[in-house]
């Protein structure tokens, strides 16, 4: 069975607000094992990159300015995906951006089966852990949305790590308080 593991990085949280993809990566699995075939592109977003997004993916507009437009990579991407199921962490978020980019360049939206890794994990265990990468360096509102999406997908344990060790105890406590007060779920 062929499946595609998929991940994206955007300029922000909402394609309807004009945010765009800056990176897309897909790995082909054959019977659950990486085949060695992959699709990866950095993309020129045709807009600025907010500081909050840069803090997450570290891709600068200067670096991306020489990369392809999504429209130029769309046909190759969709040929790579084909009709294979897409597996993604927080799949709803990634597919929202992918479909917005496809629509923007006049292509059909993704019509294959989408498998969210958090939802999938819930089928095997009652305790599904989800972890935010570099939580203490992420924009707080973005982090709230990510936590809400993970909980909605079925995460029962949410980890908020300080992976680089820069947060003071007071900063870390303030972040946890902010999430408890603002993230729904």
Secondary structure as UniProt FT lines:
FT   STRAND          2..10
FT   HELIX           15..17
FT   STRAND          21..30
FT   TURN            31..32
FT   STRAND          33..43
FT   HELIX           51..57
FT   HELIX           61..64
FT   TURN            65..66
FT   HELIX           70..81
FT   TURN            82..83
FT   STRAND          85..88
FT   TURN            89..90
FT   HELIX           91..104
FT   TURN            105..106
FT   STRAND          114..116
FT   HELIX           117..122
FT   TURN            123..124
FT   STRAND          129..132
FT   TURN            133..134
FT   HELIX           135..137
FT   HELIX           140..153
FT   STRAND          157..160
FT   TURN            163..164
FT   HELIX           169..182
//
